[in-house]
Amino acid sequence: MRRNIRWAAVTIVAALIQTTWLDAIRFQGVLPDLILLLVVYFAIADGEERAMFTAVLGGIYQDVAGNYSLGHNVLCLAIVGYIVGRVSTRLIIENPAVKAGLVLLASIAHGVLFTFILYVQKPHISAVYTISASVVPGAFYTALLTPLVFLVLAWSFHRDDLLKRGAL
């Protein structure tokens, strides 16, 4: 029970940080996606169910704060969380480069899905420009934060497991 409350609190705090304070680290107009990092982390650490619950909680907040149709981010994040959860069981994910690569691919997939849905709703936008100017740089920026965010999340949620393995 305590772990679920901590998970919900971390997800809500990450969503708040992403929509308010993260503008301070904006680089060339792109921001890292903290909710996506949480979705990928929980997909790797706890499976696709926890990742999809994270996607719902964080995605709803992103949709409301970003003034999108309700469910836009939720759908994209839930699909990515499910796929990453299924794929991560077949990968050796101890290497930080593999985790960062998985975050990079997940971020690009999320951005392409998000842009596709946005393009269907508003056909006047340039989908190719959006993907090349915003999605790909944002995916690299998000992937750069992977080791730091995953370390903090592992310490806070899986401390006992890490102590048993001697990783901390």
C-alpha positions in Angstrom: 0.0 0.0 0.0 2.8 2.4 0.9 4.6 1.6 -2.3 1.5 2.4 -4.3 1.0 5.8 -2.6 4.7 6.6 -3.2 4.3 5.6 -6.8 1.3 7.9 -7.3 3.0 10.7 -5.5 6.2 10.4 -7.6 4.1 10.3 -10.8 2.1 13.4 -9.8 5.2 15.3 -8.7 7.0 14.4 -12.0 4.0 15.7 -14.0 3.9 18.9 -11.9 7.7 19.4 -12.4 7.4 18.8 -16.2 4.6 21.3 -16.6 6.0 24.0 -14.4 9.7 24.1 -13.4 11.2 22.2 -16.4 11.2 25.3 -18.5 14.4 26.2 -16.7 16.3 23.5 -18.5 14.7 24.0 -22.0 17.4 23.6 -24.6 16.9 24.7 -28.2 13.2 24.7 -27.6 12.9 21.1 -26.4 12.2 19.6 -23.0 12.8 16.1 -21.6 9.7 14.0 -21.0 9.7 13.0 -17.3 6.5 11.1 -17.5 7.8 9.0 -20.4 10.9 8.3 -18.3 8.7 7.1 -15.5 6.6 5.0 -17.8 9.7 3.3 -19.3 11.3 2.8 -15.8 8.2 1.1 -14.4 7.8 -1.0 -17.6 11.3 -2.3 -17.1 11.2 -2.6 -13.3 7.6 -3.7 -12.6 6.1 -4.7 -15.9 3.6 -3.3 -18.4 0.7 -3.0 -15.9 2.5 -0.5 -13.7 3.8 1.3 -16.7 0.3 1.7 -18.1 -1.1 2.9 -14.8 1.7 5.5 -14.8 0.8 6.4 -18.3 -2.8 7.0 -17.3 -2.0 9.1 -14.3 0.7 11.2 -15.9 -1.0 11.3 -19.3 -4.2 12.8 -17.9 -2.2 15.5 -16.2 -0.3 16.2 -19.4 -3.5 16.4 -21.4 -5.2 18.8 -19.0 -2.1 21.0 -18.6 -1.2 20.9 -22.3 -4.7 21.7 -23.5 -5.0 18.6 -25.6 -8.0 16.3 -26.1 -8.4 14.2 -23.0 -6.8 10.8 -23.6 -4.3 12.0 -26.3 -1.2 11.6 -24.1 -2.8 8.7 -22.2 -3.2 6.6 -25.3 0.3 7.3 -26.6 2.0 6.6 -23.3 0.0 3.5 -22.5 0.9 2.0 -25.9 4.5 2.8 -25.4 4.4 1.5 -21.8 2.9 -1.8 -22.9 5.4 -2.4 -25.7 8.4 -1.5 -23.6 7.1 -3.7 -20.8 6.8 -6.7 -23.2 10.1 -6.0 -24.9 12.1 -5.4 -21.7 11.5 -9.0 -20.6 13.6 -10.1 -23.6 16.5 -7.7 -23.2 19.5 -7.6 -20.8 18.7 -4.3 -19.3 21.5 -4.0 -16.7 23.6 -1.8 -19.0 22.7 1.9 -18.8 23.3 2.3 -22.5 20.5 -0.3 -23.2 18.2 1.6 -20.9 19.0 4.9 -22.6 18.5 3.3 -26.0 15.2 1.9 -24.9 14.1 5.4 -23.7 15.3 6.9 -26.9 13.2 4.5 -29.0 10.2 4.8 -26.7 10.4 8.6 -26.8 10.5 8.6 -30.6 7.6 6.1 -30.8 5.6 8.3 -28.3 6.3 11.4 -30.4 5.4 9.8 -33.7 2.1 8.4 -32.2 1.3 11.8 -30.6 2.1 13.7 -33.8 0.0 11.2 -35.9 -3.0 11.7 -33.7 -2.5 15.4 -33.7 -2.2 15.4 -37.5 -5.5 13.5 -37.8 -7.2 16.1 -35.6 -5.5 19.1 -37.2 -4.4 18.2 -40.8 -2.9 21.7 -41.4 0.1 21.0 -39.1 3.4 19.8 -40.7 3.9 16.3 -39.2 7.3 15.8 -40.7 8.6 19.1 -39.4 7.2 18.4 -36.0 8.9 15.0 -35.8 12.2 16.3 -37.1 12.3 19.6 -35.1 10.7 18.5 -31.9 10.3 14.8 -31.4 13.8 13.6 -32.3 15.7 16.2 -30.3 13.4 15.8 -27.4 14.0 12.0 -27.5 17.7 12.5 -27.3 17.3 15.0 -24.5 15.1 12.5 -22.6 17.6 9.7 -23.2 20.4 11.8 -21.7 18.5 12.1 -18.4 17.9 8.3 -18.2 20.8 7.3 -16.0 20.2 10.0 -13.4 16.4 9.5 -13.3 16.6 5.7 -13.3 19.2 5.8 -10.5 16.9 8.0 -8.3 13.9 5.8 -9.0 15.8 2.6 -8.4 17.0 3.9 -5.1 13.6 5.0 -4.0 11.5 2.1 -5.2 13.9 -0.9 -5.2 16.4 -0.1 -2.5 16.0 -3.5 -0.8 16.6 -5.4 -4.0 19.7 -3.4 -4.8 21.1 -3.9 -1.4 20.7 -7.7 -1.7 22.5 -7.7 -5.0 25.2 -5.5 -3.7 24.6 -2.8 -6.3 24.4 0.0 -3.6 
